[in-house]
Amino acid sequence: MPKVTIDGVTVEVEPGTTILNAARKIGGDLVPPAMCYYSKLNGSGGKCRVCLVEITKASEANPNPIPKLQASCCTPVADGMEVKNMTSPKVQDMRKGVVEFLLINHPLDCPICDQAGECDLQNLGYNYGVATTRYGEERRTFERIDIGDKIQLHMNRCILCYRCTYVADQLTDHRCHGVINRGDAAEISTYIQNAITNEMSGNMIDVCPVGALTDKTFRFKSRVWFLKPYDAHRECDKCCGKAVVWMFGKEIYRVTVRKDEYHEVESDENGKPMWICNTCRYEKKDPADWVIEGVRKHEKWSVINQGKYMKGTEKVVIDADPRLFFGRPEDRKRISMNGTVTPEQTLSDGK
């Protein structure tokens, strides 16, 4: 079995294992991010380029470095290979460039996007994004379309990862949507505006790494951080019947697949991905329909779980008259940045 060293950590893996999956076997922060690769979908990977790594030693037989960065999701390991991910300045600089490229046309509508709080691109934006853009041209825009009675497509947010097309190819008998046009005009669309009606189509929402595909039954109802996820199961003759129900109080707001730490659908004890059908996803919103197993924690990649909304804030101590805060609205005055009260900021009634 070949041995590969990633950021100084050596692991032994099966022949044919990719660098990305070898890093996932180690775990931790040295695992490259992935926006298009999905281990449960055959043929995925090699499109988003955020998982590129630096190979400083090709193998024991060829100790020379590979001059160009390689996509870790589709590059198999070789015995003696040495790889740099988080320890490589070249990789970090490249990743910032890729994130900037992905955000060229992506609208910054996180405040109204249902994917906020569990978005892979949002996580990358916090880690590698910049506050300004060098892009001077207008963003490409598309009209929102319904590609099913319960799925809406926001093509403005799409990064063309192709995951949803693989779901349709591999989970259903046929698909009626794909990528049309080329270059900056490329978009996900259905064939002459046909609706997607197959029973497993809702899984396209779960594999989408951004908010391009949204659940119309959940849109604008709540934020994920206001809901509590529970592992639950039910008897179903169409799918595994194992899912996550997101509840507020005693009401189920949405149902999703169970996802692992890499934001991919979990597998059962036989290694089969636990996809769920549209009946479980959309029609079973009564808690009595499910057997609740227990509370599920937010995944570690969650923006909310990492507390990144508070990143860069400092504790503010204000030394001022409490009446400036608790007095009448007409008596409240602004306080200077250092917390002191100036003469013109005294209470209007002189007390």
N, C-alpha and C positions, 0 to 999 in steps of 0.2 A: 504494500500500500504506500503511495507517495506521501511524502511529508512536505508541507509548505509552511513558510514562516511569514506571518502578517503582522507588521508593526512590532516585530520582536517576539511574537508569540508563535510557537510551532504547534501544528496540529497534523494528525495523520487522518487521511480521508480515503474514500473509495476511489479507484481509478475513474476518470471522467468527470469528477466533481468540479464544478466551476469555482473560481476564486470567491465569488459572492457567497455561495453556499458553504464553502470552507470557513469563511469569516463568520457566518451565522452559527456554525458549529462551535466556534470560540465564544461568540456573543459579546455583549458590551458595546462600548462606543466605537470600536474599530470596524464595525460592520458598515460597509458602504451603503448609502441610501439608494433606493430604487423607485422610480416612478412608473416604469413600463413593465418591468419584469414581475412575473407572478408565477410562483413555482407550481401552482395547481393548474396553470393553463399552458398547454404545449405550444411552443413556438414564440412565446412572449420574450421580450428583452431586446436590447441592442438599439433602442430608438431614442430614449431620453438623454443618455450620455451623462447622467449625474453620478453613475457608479464607476466612472473611469478611475483606474489606479495606476501607480507607477511600479513597474516590475524591474527591480534592480539586479536580479539574477534570474535568468530564464530557467535554469535547471542545473543539476550536478554535471550533466554532460556538456552543457553550454552555459558557462558561468557569466557570459556577457549580459549586460542589461539590454532591455528592449527599448529602443530610443523613443517610441511614442507611447502615450498613455493608452491603456487597453481597457475595454469594457469588461468589468469583473463578472457580469451576469452571463456572459457567453464565452469566457476564456477558461478552458480547463487547466487545472493545476498540473505541474510536472514535479517529479521528485527533486527536492532541493531548491525549489523556487522560493525566491524572497520577494515580498510585496510590501510596498508602503502605501498606506491610505491616509490616516490622520496625521502621520508624521512627515508627510511629503508636502513642502510648500507649493510644488507644481500642481498637485492634486487640489489643494485648497484654492489656489488661484483659478484653476480651470473650473471648479465647481461654482465659484462666484460668477464666472462668465456665463456658465450654462443657466444658472438661476436668472441672471439678468436677461438672457435670451428668452427664457420661458415667460418672463414677465413683460416682454415687449408688447404683446397683444392681450395678455391676461388682464381683465379689469380688476381694479382693487376694490371690489365690492364685498369684502369680508363682512362688514357690518350687516348686510342683508342676505348673505349666502348661507344656505342651510348646512353647508359642509364646514363652516367655521368651527374650529375646536377639534376637528378630526381630519384635517386636510393635510396631505403630504406636502403639497406645494407651500402651504402656510408655514409648516415646520421648517422647510428649506429656506423660506424667505427670512425667518427669524435668524437662522444660522449663517446664511451666506448672502442675504439680500442687501441692497444699498438703498439709501434714502432718495436718491435722484436717478434719473434715467438720461442716457445719451441719445435716445431715440427721438428724432424730430418729426417723423412722419405720423400720420393719423393711424390709430389702431384699426385693425380690421373688425368689422362688426357684422353680426348676423341676427336675424329675427329668431326669437324663441319659437320652437315648434313642439308639438305633442307627437311623440313617436309611439304612443300607446295611450290607452285611457287613463293610465296611472303614472306615466313617465313623461317628464318634460326635459327637452334638450336645450341647454344653454351653450351654443357653440362658441360664444365669445370666451368662455372659460376653458374650453377643451385644449389639451396639449397634444392631441393625436397620439396617445399611447397605445391605441388599438386593443386595449383590454376588453372593451365591451363587444367588439367584433369576434374575439376569440371565444367569449362566453356563448354568443349566438351560434358559433360554429361547432362548439364541442359539447354543449349542453342541450341542444335542440336538434330536431330533425332537419330544419332548414333555417336560413336567415334571410331577412329582406332588408338589411341595412349594412352599410360599409362606408369606406372612404371614397368620396368622389372628388374630381378636379385634382389639380396639382399645385405645388408650391404654396404660396401664401393664400391661395384660393381653396386649398384642400379643406374638406369638412366631412364630418360624420353626418350621414343622412340616410333616410329610407328610400327604397325604390319607388319613384313617382309618388312620394308622400304616403306610402302604405303604412298602416298601423302595425306595431309589433304586438302580437296577441298570444304568443306561446306561453306555456305555464311556468317556465323558468326565467322569463325575461327580467324579472325584478332583480336578479343577481347582477345585472349590468350596473345597477346603482351601487352595489356594494364594492365592486372592483374598481370603480372610477376613482382615481386618486385626487381629483379636484371636484368642484361642484357643477360639472357639466351635465350630469344626469341626476335629476332630483325626483324624489318621491312626491307626487302631487297630493297624496293623502296626508303628508306631513308638512308640506311647505308652509313656512311662516307661523306654524303653530307654537313652537317653542325652540329654545336653544338646548343643545345637548347637555350643557353643564347645569341646567335646571332639572334634568331628568335623572332618574336612577336606573341603571341597567341591571337586569336580573337574568341569570341563566334559567331557561325554561324549556319544557318539552311537551309534546302532545302526540297522540297517535295519528299518523298521516300515511295514506297509501300512495302519495305522490312524491314524497321526499323523506329525509331522515327525521323530520319533526323536531329537531333540536335547534334552538335559536336564542337570541337575546331580545327580551322585551324591555322597552324603555318606558318607564312609568313616572307619572307625576301624581303622587297620592295613590289612589286606587284605580287610576285610569291609564290604559296603555295608549301611548301616543304613536309608537312605531315599532316595527319588528324587523330585525336584521339578522344576518348570519353571525355566527360566533367567529371572531377574528383573533389571530395570534399576535405576538409582539411585533411582527413585521407587517401587520395590517392585511394579512391574508386569511382566507377562510380556514378554519381549523379542520383537521381530519379526524375521523373516528378511529376506534381501536384497530380497524383493518387497513388504515391508511387511505380511506376513501374520503374525499372532500365533502363536508357537510353543507352542501347547497340547500336552499329551501325553496319551496314552490310559492307561487303567487297567492294561493289560498291561505297559507300560513302567514304570509307577509302582509296582505291587505285586508283579508276578511276575518281574521281572528284577533280582534281588538278587545275582546271581553276577557278579563282575568280568569273567569271560570273556564275558558277554553284551554288554559294552560296549567301545567303542574310547575309551580315556581320552585326552583332548586335552591336559589340563594343569590345574594348580591354579587355583582361582577365589578371588579375594580376598573378604573380608567386605565387604558393601556399607557405604557411608559412614554410612547411617542406623542401622546396627546399634548397639545399646547397648554391646555388647562392644567393637566397633571404636572407639568414641569414649571408652572407658575411664571411663564414667560410674559404674561401681561403686566407683571410687576417688575420686569427687568429694567434696571437702570434707575429705579426710583430711590429716593433718599428719605429718611425720616425727617419730618419738619416739626420743629418745636416753636410754638408761638407764645410769646410772653406779652399778653395784652389783656385789657379789661374784658372780663367775660361778658359784660353787657353789650359789647360789640357783636357778640354772637347770639345772645339770647334776649336782647332787648327788642323794642318795636322795630319793624322793618324800616321805618323812616329814620330811626336813630342809628342804624348800622352803617358803619363807614369802612372804607377799605383800609387794609393794614399793609404797611410797607413790607418789602420782601424779607427784611431782617427781623420782622416780628415786632418792631417797636411802633408806638403810636405817636404821630406828630401832632402839634397843637391844633392844626386845622381838622384833625380827625376825631376831636372830642365829641361827646354826645351833644345833640342839638339842644337838649333842654338844660345843659350845663351841669347835670348831676353826675 
